[in-house]
């Protein structure tokens, strides 16, 4: 890897190659909170997506995960879902394309049934020192993957959703306080907040809840895939809790928003960020 921030790395990274490995396993026995539900999780092969998929399976959901091309990670996540006694489905491709969103939802509906829970988690980020160095290609890729994929998937799942179903969009602490090396990424995450709030108001009369989670510094494959080694070594140490978070510390927030425990919440954002105070 080059020392500068402009180096292109494989996105969104490979969890199997991380050292130390992220902690993705649930901490508590399941209680059937998602029994009979069908969930679709994008970016579900690794990181927060993997932790959420395993937790959802433990809580009784059938889980479809979509990923780009990280087949080894995806197979491991499927094995983890099945170890929880769950049924899983793997789908891969470029989720930033509307045609792929259409295909994915159709496949899930054909093989598992109508989607009750959509977790829009897929994301990529490319650090740049200067805003003028963000190419048009990078800008479009980042918006396609992070923001447009969420919009496309919402459009596809809504016709089948009914009262009590949920949408959880993964935003970021960068949407609230910015990040000078990730200006395009932070912009997409701010867009996700606006999408969440507007969509929540639109769907409230139908009883479909829409919320967001805005993680702080979480140890996922995106981190070593985005930054040089010296940045990775210090990652998360400036958080009030003094360390990066683990995927298993974010997944419970997503579960809370997906189940009936949060039945009186919509248009809201949860902040598993290590103690940083942010608004919204």
Secondary structure, DSSP 8 states (H G I E B T S, - for coil): --SSTT----SS--GGG-SS----S-SS----TTTT-EEEEETTTSHHHHHHHHHHHHTT-EEEEEESS-HHHHHHHHHHHHHTT--EEEEES-TTSHHHHHHHHHHHHHHT-S-SEEEE--------SSGGG--HHHHHHHHIIIIIHHHHHHHHHHTT--TT-EEEEE--THHHH--TT-HHHHHHHHHHHHHHHHHHHHHHTTT-EEEEE---SB-SHHHHHHS-HHHHHTTTTTSTTSS-B-GGGTHHHHHHHHSGGGTT--S-EE--SSS-----
